[in-house]
């Protein structure tokens, strides 16, 4: 039997907002498995958290660059928010995004790509670290392209053109008017920034994630004591709501609050007089998923004194 520590209970409580005793019971029931404990709390209706991003630690910038039917995006991290306002750091992030357009889209390829000032992108970053005096990293990069159409971009909380805290790329394949496609793509990118979808279509969802949700919904429905045929309908109804929450094409467009994104694309195709296909999207939020280390200064001083 796994020992349930106070730290484990505290971590689960922070992730779910459930009571301490409920968190302890959930961990005991799941033999210390955090994911299973999260599911146990959800089944009991004690946690409303379907997903929770890791506490953000990294600062820095998300940068985007576009060229005709292709666009790229990079995340460059630093230790403090102050560095994100440094012109040298901003210049590096923009150059990294532009250079990423000429690579195969992988992080390794970008790191080894040539920097206009000489050396590689990674070597330029190493030089920047020595110049500014903070640790930095080129964390990730993404690239989208279409044979015909546009890849639109949007940066939220922009500190400068194409630089900010949240970046989104949206790929639209079409022979329609490029200017109108770019505007449509930008509007959808703004939606993605706000709605945070997990997948483009239902088919793109991880089957294990869907099965997990189905199992949780089924357990919740059975707790109501209703017949199995009613439970089946309840589960399917809740799955449809789940898809509306996490699948881009199924989400309600934040601009009008009524149409699904799939319907927005269909309407645009009629207006443009040419088929329009949303082929992909990427959303980067600065530092998402990186655990933040909180230092207790008083405790550190006391430890040093002893």
C-alpha positions in Angstrom: 0.0 0.0 0.0 1.5 3.4 -1.0 2.0 5.8 1.8 -0.2 8.9 1.3 1.8 12.0 2.3 0.6 15.4 3.2 2.4 16.8 0.0 0.4 14.4 -2.2 -2.9 15.5 -0.5 -1.9 19.2 -0.9 -1.0 18.7 -4.6 -4.3 17.0 -5.4 -6.2 19.7 -3.5 -4.5 22.4 -5.5 -5.4 20.7 -8.8 -9.0 20.0 -7.9 -10.2 22.4 -5.2 -11.7 19.5 -3.4 -11.5 19.3 0.5 -8.5 17.9 2.2 -10.3 14.8 3.6 -11.8 14.1 0.2 -8.4 14.3 -1.4 -6.9 12.0 1.1 -9.7 9.5 0.6 -9.3 9.7 -3.2 -5.6 9.0 -2.9 -6.2 6.0 -0.5 -8.9 4.6 -2.9 -6.4 4.9 -5.8 -3.4 3.7 -3.9 -1.6 7.0 -4.4 -2.1 7.2 -8.2 -2.7 10.9 -8.8 -4.5 10.5 -12.2 -6.8 7.8 -10.7 -7.5 10.0 -7.7 -8.5 12.9 -10.0 -10.9 10.5 -11.8 -12.3 9.3 -8.4 -13.0 12.9 -7.3 -14.7 13.7 -10.6 -16.9 10.6 -10.5 -18.0 11.6 -7.0 -18.7 15.1 -8.3 -16.1 16.6 -5.9 -13.9 18.1 -8.6 -14.9 20.2 -11.6 -11.4 20.1 -13.2 -11.5 18.3 -16.5 -8.0 19.5 -17.3 -5.6 21.9 -15.6 -2.5 23.3 -17.1 0.7 23.1 -15.0 1.6 26.1 -13.1 3.6 28.5 -15.3 7.2 29.1 -14.4 8.9 30.2 -17.7 8.9 33.7 -18.9 10.0 34.9 -22.3 8.2 35.3 -25.6 6.2 33.4 -28.3 7.1 34.6 -31.8 5.5 34.0 -35.2 6.6 34.5 -38.8 4.6 33.9 -42.0 5.4 33.7 -45.7 2.7 33.0 -48.2 1.4 29.5 -47.6 3.6 28.8 -44.6 4.0 30.1 -41.1 6.1 29.1 -38.1 6.1 29.8 -34.4 8.7 29.5 -31.6 8.7 29.8 -27.8 11.9 31.2 -26.3 12.0 31.1 -22.5 13.9 33.2 -20.0 14.0 33.5 -16.2 12.2 36.8 -15.8 9.4 38.8 -17.5 11.8 41.7 -17.8 13.9 40.0 -20.4 10.9 39.6 -22.7 11.0 43.4 -23.0 14.7 43.4 -24.0 15.2 44.4 -27.6 18.0 41.9 -28.1 15.9 39.1 -26.8 12.9 40.2 -29.0 15.2 40.4 -32.0 16.5 36.9 -31.4 12.9 35.5 -31.0 11.8 37.0 -34.2 14.8 35.8 -36.1 14.3 32.3 -34.7 10.7 32.3 -36.0 11.8 33.5 -39.4 14.6 30.9 -39.6 12.1 28.2 -38.6 10.3 28.9 -41.9 13.3 27.4 -43.8 13.6 24.3 -41.7 11.8 21.0 -41.6 9.8 22.2 -38.6 11.8 20.3 -35.9 13.4 21.9 -32.9 16.8 20.3 -33.6 16.8 21.6 -37.2 16.1 25.1 -35.9 18.8 25.0 -33.3 21.4 23.9 -35.9 20.2 26.4 -38.6 22.4 29.3 -39.6 21.9 32.6 -37.9 22.4 35.7 -40.1 25.0 37.1 -37.8 27.1 34.0 -38.0 27.1 30.6 -36.3 23.9 28.7 -35.5 20.7 29.8 -33.9 21.7 27.8 -30.7 25.1 29.5 -30.7 23.4 32.9 -31.0 21.2 32.1 -28.0 24.3 31.0 -26.0 25.9 34.4 -26.8 22.7 36.1 -25.7 22.7 34.3 -22.4 26.2 35.5 -21.8 25.3 39.1 -22.8 22.0 39.4 -20.8 23.0 37.2 -17.9 19.9 35.0 -17.6 19.4 31.4 -18.5 17.3 31.0 -21.7 16.1 28.2 -23.8 14.6 27.6 -27.2 11.8 25.4 -26.0 9.7 24.4 -29.0 8.8 25.3 -32.5 5.9 24.5 -34.9 5.2 25.0 -38.6 2.1 24.8 -40.7 1.8 24.9 -44.5 -0.9 24.4 -47.2 -0.4 23.7 -50.9 -2.9 26.5 -51.7 -4.5 29.0 -49.3 -3.1 30.7 -46.2 -1.6 30.1 -42.8 -2.9 32.9 -40.6 -1.4 33.9 -37.3 -2.5 35.8 -34.2 -0.6 36.9 -31.1 -2.4 37.7 -27.9 -1.0 40.2 -25.4 1.5 41.4 -28.0 4.6 43.2 -26.6 5.6 44.0 -30.2 4.5 42.9 -33.7 4.4 39.1 -33.9 5.7 38.8 -30.2 3.6 38.0 -27.2 2.4 35.6 -24.5 0.1 33.5 -26.7 0.6 32.6 -30.3 -1.8 30.8 -32.7 -1.4 29.5 -36.3 -4.4 28.4 -38.4 -4.1 26.7 -41.8 -6.9 27.2 -44.4 -6.6 25.4 -47.7 -8.6 27.1 -50.5 -8.4 28.7 -53.9 -10.4 31.6 -52.6 -9.4 35.3 -52.2 -6.2 35.4 -50.1 -7.1 38.6 -48.3 -10.5 37.3 -47.2 -8.9 33.9 -46.2 -6.3 35.7 -44.0 -9.1 37.6 -42.2 -11.1 34.5 -41.7 -8.0 32.7 -40.5 -7.1 35.5 -38.1 -10.6 35.4 -36.6 -10.4 31.7 -36.1 -7.0 32.1 -34.6 -8.4 34.6 -32.1 -11.1 32.0 -31.2 -8.4 29.3 -30.7 -6.5 31.7 -28.4 -9.6 32.1 -26.2 -11.2 28.6 -26.5 -8.1 26.5 -26.2 -9.2 23.4 -28.2 -7.3 20.1 -27.9 -7.9 18.7 -31.3 -9.1 19.8 -34.8 -11.8 17.1 -35.2 -13.3 14.3 -33.2 -11.3 11.8 -35.1 -8.1 13.6 -34.0 -8.8 13.1 -30.3 -6.8 10.6 -28.4 -9.0 7.5 -28.2 -7.7 6.8 -24.7 -8.8 10.3 -23.5 -12.3 9.7 -25.0 -12.6 6.3 -23.4 -11.6 7.8 -20.1 -14.2 10.5 -20.3 -16.9 7.9 -21.4 -16.0 5.8 -18.3 -16.3 8.7 -16.0 -19.6 9.9 -17.5 -21.0 6.3 -17.3 -20.1 6.0 -13.6 -21.6 9.4 -12.8 -24.8 8.4 -14.7 -25.1 5.0 -12.9 -24.9 6.8 -9.6 -28.3 8.4 -10.4 -29.8 4.9 -10.4 -31.4 5.2 -13.8 -31.9 2.3 -16.2 -29.0 1.3 -18.6 -30.8 2.5 -21.7 -31.2 6.0 -20.1 -27.6 5.9 -18.9 -26.4 5.2 -22.5 -28.3 8.3 -23.7 -26.9 10.4 -20.9 -23.4 9.3 -21.6 -23.7 10.2 -25.3 -25.2 13.6 -24.4 -22.3 14.3 -22.1 -19.8 13.2 -24.7 -21.3 15.6 -27.2 -20.8 18.4 -24.7 -17.2 17.2 -24.2 -16.6 17.4 -27.9 -18.0 20.9 -27.9 -15.5 21.9 -25.2 -12.3 20.4 -26.7 -12.7 19.9 -30.5 -12.2 23.0 -32.6 -14.7 22.2 -35.4 -17.3 21.4 -32.8 -16.8 24.5 -30.6 -19.2 27.5 -30.7 -17.5 30.4 -32.4 -16.7 33.0 -29.8 -17.3 35.9 -32.3 -21.1 35.2 -32.7 -21.7 32.9 -29.8 -24.0 30.7 -32.0 -22.3 29.0 -34.9 -20.0 26.0 -34.7 -16.6 26.5 -36.3 -17.5 23.9 -38.9 -20.5 26.0 -39.9 -18.3 29.1 -40.0 -16.1 27.4 -42.5 -19.0 26.2 -44.6 -20.5 29.8 -44.7 -17.1 31.2 -45.7 -16.8 28.8 -48.6 -20.2 30.0 -50.0 -19.1 33.6 -49.6 -15.8 33.0 -51.3 -17.2 30.8 -54.0 -14.6 28.1 -53.4 -14.2 25.2 -51.0 -12.4 26.0 -47.7 -10.8 23.4 -45.5 -9.4 24.0 -42.0 -6.4 21.7 -42.1 -4.7 22.4 -38.8 -3.9 24.8 -35.9 -1.3 25.3 -33.3 -1.6 27.2 -30.0 1.3 28.1 -27.8 0.9 29.7 -24.4 4.1 30.9 -22.9 5.4 28.6 -20.2 2.4 26.2 -20.2 3.0 22.9 -18.6 6.2 24.0 -16.9 6.1 23.6 -13.1 7.0 26.8 -11.2 9.4 26.6 -8.3 8.4 28.7 -5.3 11.2 29.6 -3.0 10.6 30.2 0.7 13.1 33.0 1.3 12.7 33.0 5.1 13.2 29.2 5.3 16.3 29.5 3.0 17.9 32.1 5.3 17.1 30.1 8.4 18.7 27.0 6.8 21.8 28.9 5.9 22.0 30.4 9.4 21.9 26.9 11.0 
